[in-house]
């Protein structure tokens, strides 16, 4: 082959090689440009989104425990000596004039109302305030119809014998000091000291055996300081009773605990009523009862709802939303919780901007 022919034949390969190199260079440039160029900022390209104002509800609550506990106080002392042969009442029972509490040596020990404790036997011609207390009890039981004058005359003695007959004990016409325990108020709920009064226990007399209970147990919620801040006075607390009933309590007081740094929140029924009403017997008398509770930090409110992020506040303090035209629509905030707000002053279906202040 002639040299001139070889040169001519190499030119096509040079041209093709140049084209390939140009193609590779273009591809590499495209790749570098594509990989290294930042993606379009979504917030810059779409600074807002819009949602429609719609009917809904806003509310919030937290789950905590309420502690319910009775606070018994001694109200009567036992004066009978002997062995406890039976216990008639259980803790929390309501007793009235002449109710039997327990028996000692098979003899009933009953409760009566009075400020003077039993201290002596009452029989024919005994006089005093304690006699008047006994006459009142006998009258309430239907055994005495005479004057409550504190004088144990024939009528009082006959009433004592009739009462003793009803109890199934000897009709002596005299009441021993150990037969009656006087308490300040009746009817009342009582509890017997279970460490002193139980079947087979030996009593010497003088034991503070009878404890009185208030009308209702105390309801308290132990919380942290942060939780207490969400529970101002008037906050509603929905309590589930030991038997599944629903009770409503309301915050009335907060008491910080110096030793723990926590807060004890005290509850009461609406308007000072009893939280457990006529179901307080569901709460055990001994110890603390831990009850599941829902603390309503924001009562449920229905109305037109918007995301809280849609709200803007002007320099004049007026709250507003921004509609699709960019105009401000003044609104009134009714309630807010969990990022949503019930507002007034805007129409259902209006589309408002989020976030209200921009990207």
C-alpha positions in Angstrom: 0.0 0.0 0.0 1.2 3.4 -0.8 1.9 5.8 2.1 -0.5 8.3 0.6 -3.3 5.7 0.7 -2.6 4.9 4.4 -3.0 8.5 5.4 -6.3 8.7 3.5 -7.6 5.6 5.2 -6.8 6.8 8.8 -8.8 9.9 8.5 -12.2 8.2 8.9 -11.1 6.6 12.2 -9.8 10.0 13.4 -13.1 11.6 12.6 -15.1 8.7 14.3 -12.8 8.9 17.4 -13.3 12.6 17.7 -17.1 12.2 17.5 -17.0 9.5 20.2 -14.8 11.7 22.5 -17.3 14.6 22.0 -20.2 12.3 22.9 -18.5 11.0 26.1 -17.6 14.6 27.1 -21.2 15.7 26.6 -22.5 12.8 28.7 -20.0 13.5 31.4 -20.9 17.1 31.5 -24.6 16.3 31.7 -24.0 13.9 34.6 -21.9 16.4 36.5 -24.5 19.1 36.0 -27.4 16.8 37.0 -25.7 15.4 40.1 -24.1 18.5 41.4 -27.0 20.9 40.7 -29.2 21.3 43.9 -32.8 20.1 43.7 -35.5 22.7 43.5 -36.4 23.9 47.0 -40.0 22.7 47.5 -40.8 25.5 50.0 -39.5 28.1 47.6 -41.5 26.7 44.7 -44.6 26.1 46.9 -44.4 28.6 49.8 -47.9 27.8 51.1 -50.5 25.2 51.1 -54.2 25.7 51.5 -56.9 23.9 53.5 -60.6 24.3 53.7 -62.3 25.5 56.9 -64.6 22.7 58.0 -66.9 21.8 61.0 -65.2 19.7 63.6 -64.4 19.4 67.3 -61.4 20.4 69.5 -60.7 18.9 72.9 -57.8 17.5 74.9 -57.2 15.3 78.0 -54.5 13.4 79.8 -54.8 10.1 81.6 -53.8 10.1 85.3 -54.8 8.3 88.5 -57.0 9.7 91.3 -56.4 8.5 94.9 -59.5 8.0 96.9 -59.2 7.4 100.7 -61.5 7.5 103.7 -60.2 9.4 106.7 -61.8 7.7 109.8 -61.5 9.2 113.2 -62.2 7.6 116.6 -65.8 8.4 117.8 -66.5 5.8 120.4 -64.8 3.6 123.0 -65.7 0.0 124.0 -66.7 -0.5 127.7 -67.5 -4.1 127.6 -65.1 -6.7 129.0 -65.0 -10.3 127.6 -64.6 -12.2 124.4 -65.9 -10.8 121.0 -68.3 -13.5 119.9 -69.6 -11.8 116.8 -69.1 -8.7 114.5 -72.3 -7.3 113.0 -71.1 -4.3 111.0 -68.6 -4.1 108.2 -66.4 -1.1 107.4 -68.4 1.7 105.8 -71.8 0.5 107.0 -74.3 3.2 108.0 -75.6 2.8 111.5 -78.5 4.5 113.4 -79.9 4.6 116.9 -79.7 1.1 118.5 -77.8 -0.7 115.7 -75.8 -3.6 117.0 -72.0 -3.2 116.3 -70.7 -6.5 117.8 -71.3 -8.9 120.6 -69.2 -9.6 123.7 -69.9 -12.8 125.5 -73.0 -13.1 123.3 -74.4 -9.8 124.6 -75.0 -7.1 121.9 -73.1 -3.8 122.0 -75.2 -1.1 120.3 -74.6 2.4 119.2 -76.6 5.5 120.2 -76.2 9.2 119.7 -74.8 11.3 122.5 -71.9 13.5 123.5 -71.4 11.9 127.0 -69.7 8.5 126.7 -71.1 5.5 128.7 -69.5 5.5 132.1 -71.9 3.8 134.5 -75.0 1.6 134.7 -78.3 3.2 134.2 -81.3 1.8 136.1 -84.2 2.9 138.4 -83.9 6.5 139.6 -80.6 7.2 137.8 -80.5 10.8 136.5 -78.2 12.7 134.2 -77.4 13.6 130.6 -76.5 10.0 129.8 -80.0 8.9 130.9 -81.5 11.4 128.4 -79.3 10.0 125.7 -80.5 6.5 126.5 -84.2 7.7 126.5 -83.7 9.2 123.1 -82.4 5.9 121.7 -85.2 3.9 123.3 -87.7 6.4 121.8 -86.2 6.1 118.4 -86.5 2.3 118.6 -90.2 2.6 119.6 -89.8 1.4 123.2 -90.2 4.7 125.1 -92.9 7.4 124.7 -92.3 9.4 127.8 -90.5 12.7 128.4 -86.8 12.8 127.6 -86.0 14.4 130.9 -82.9 12.5 132.0 -84.7 10.7 134.9 -85.0 6.9 134.8 -88.4 6.4 136.4 -90.8 3.5 135.9 -91.5 4.3 132.3 -87.8 4.3 131.4 -87.2 1.0 133.2 -90.1 -0.6 131.4 -88.7 0.6 128.1 -85.3 -0.8 129.0 -86.8 -4.2 129.7 -88.7 -4.2 126.5 -85.6 -3.3 124.6 -83.6 -6.0 126.3 -86.2 -8.6 125.4 -85.9 -7.6 121.8 -82.2 -8.2 122.0 -82.6 -11.6 123.6 -80.8 -10.7 126.8 -81.9 -10.9 130.4 -84.5 -8.3 131.2 -82.8 -6.6 134.2 -84.2 -3.1 133.7 -80.7 -1.7 133.9 -78.2 -0.9 131.1 -74.5 -1.5 131.8 -71.8 0.8 130.6 -70.6 -1.8 128.2 -74.0 -2.2 126.5 -74.0 1.1 124.6 -71.4 3.1 122.7 -72.4 6.8 122.3 -71.2 8.6 119.1 -71.6 12.3 118.3 -73.9 12.0 115.2 -76.3 9.4 113.8 -76.9 8.1 111.3 -73.3 7.8 110.3 -70.9 5.4 108.5 -68.6 3.5 110.9 -65.6 1.2 110.8 -64.4 -1.0 113.7 -60.7 -1.1 114.4 -60.0 -4.5 113.0 -56.9 -5.0 115.1 -59.1 -4.7 118.2 -62.5 -6.0 117.3 -62.6 -9.4 115.6 -64.2 -12.7 116.5 -62.3 -14.2 119.4 -60.6 -11.0 120.5 -60.5 -10.4 124.3 -61.5 -7.0 125.4 -60.7 -5.3 128.8 -62.8 -2.2 128.2 -61.5 1.3 127.2 -60.5 0.4 123.7 -61.1 3.1 121.0 -62.9 0.5 118.9 -65.4 2.6 116.8 -64.3 4.9 114.0 -66.5 7.3 112.3 -66.3 8.1 108.6 -67.1 11.3 106.8 -69.8 11.6 104.2 -67.4 10.7 101.5 -63.7 9.8 100.9 -61.1 12.3 100.0 -60.2 12.5 96.2 -56.8 13.7 95.2 -54.6 13.6 92.1 -50.8 13.5 92.7 -49.1 15.2 89.7 -45.9 16.9 88.6 -45.6 20.7 88.5 -45.9 20.5 84.7 -49.1 18.5 85.0 -50.5 20.8 87.7 -50.1 23.8 85.3 -52.6 22.1 83.0 -55.1 21.7 85.9 -56.3 25.1 87.1 -59.3 25.4 89.4 -62.4 24.1 87.8 -60.7 21.5 85.6 -63.0 18.5 85.1 -61.7 15.1 86.1 -63.6 12.0 84.9 -63.1 9.2 87.5 -63.8 5.5 86.9 -65.1 3.9 90.1 -63.9 0.5 91.4 -67.1 -1.0 89.9 -66.9 0.9 86.6 -69.2 3.8 87.3 -68.3 7.3 86.0 -67.9 10.1 88.6 -67.1 13.7 87.8 -64.8 15.7 90.0 -63.5 19.3 89.7 -60.2 20.8 90.8 -60.6 23.0 93.9 -57.1 23.3 95.3 -53.4 22.5 94.6 -51.0 21.8 97.5 -47.2 21.6 96.7 -45.3 18.8 98.5 -42.1 20.3 99.9 -40.3 16.9 100.2 -41.0 15.6 96.7 -41.5 18.7 94.6 -44.8 17.3 93.3 -48.3 18.7 93.7 -51.4 17.2 95.3 -54.5 18.3 93.5 -57.7 18.2 95.6 -61.1 17.4 93.9 -64.7 18.0 94.8 -68.0 17.4 93.2 -69.8 20.1 91.2 -70.8 22.9 93.4 -69.2 21.2 96.4 -71.3 18.1 96.1 -70.0 14.6 96.9 -68.1 13.1 94.0 -69.3 9.6 94.6 -72.9 10.7 95.6 -74.7 7.6 96.8 -72.1 5.2 95.5 -69.3 6.0 98.0 -69.6 2.4 99.4 -67.7 1.3 96.3 -64.5 2.8 97.7 -62.9 0.4 100.2 -62.6 1.9 103.7 -59.1 0.7 104.4 -56.1 2.0 102.5 -55.9 4.0 99.3 -57.9 3.2 96.2 -56.2 4.0 92.9 -58.8 5.0 90.3 -58.3 5.6 86.6 -59.1 9.1 85.6 -59.2 11.4 82.5 -58.1 15.0 83.1 -60.0 17.2 80.7 -57.4 19.9 79.9 -59.6 21.3 77.1 -63.3 20.7 77.1 -64.6 19.5 73.7 -65.9 22.4 71.6 -67.6 22.1 68.3 -67.4 24.6 65.5 -65.5 25.6 62.4 -61.9 24.3 62.7 -58.6 25.4 61.2 -55.0 24.3 61.8 -53.5 26.6 64.4 -50.6 27.2 62.0 -53.1 29.1 59.8 -53.5 31.9 62.4 -51.7 35.2 62.2 -51.7 38.0 64.7 -51.5 41.7 63.6 -49.8 44.5 65.5 -53.2 45.4 66.9 -53.6 42.0 68.4 -56.3 40.9 66.0 -56.1 37.2 65.0 -56.8 36.4 61.4 -56.3 33.9 58.6 -55.1 34.5 55.1 -57.4 33.4 52.3 -56.5 32.4 48.7 -56.6 36.0 47.6 -54.0 36.9 50.2 -56.5 38.9 52.2 -56.7 38.8 55.9 -60.0 37.5 57.4 -60.3 38.4 61.1 -61.4 35.5 63.3 -62.2 34.9 67.0 -60.5 32.0 68.7 -63.0 29.8 70.6 -60.8 26.9 71.7 -57.5 25.3 70.7 -55.9 21.9 71.4 -53.5 19.5 69.6 -52.7 21.9 66.8 -56.3 22.7 65.8 -58.4 25.7 66.6 -62.1 26.4 66.6 -62.7 29.9 65.2 -65.7 32.2 64.5 -66.0 34.9 61.9 -65.3 32.8 58.8 -67.4 30.8 56.4 -67.5 27.1 56.1 -65.4 26.0 53.1 -63.2 29.0 52.9 -59.7 28.0 51.9 -57.0 29.4 54.1 -53.2 29.6 53.8 -50.8 27.4 55.8 -48.5 28.5 57.3 -50.2 31.8 57.9 -46.9 33.7 58.2 -45.3 32.3 55.0 -42.6 29.7 54.3 
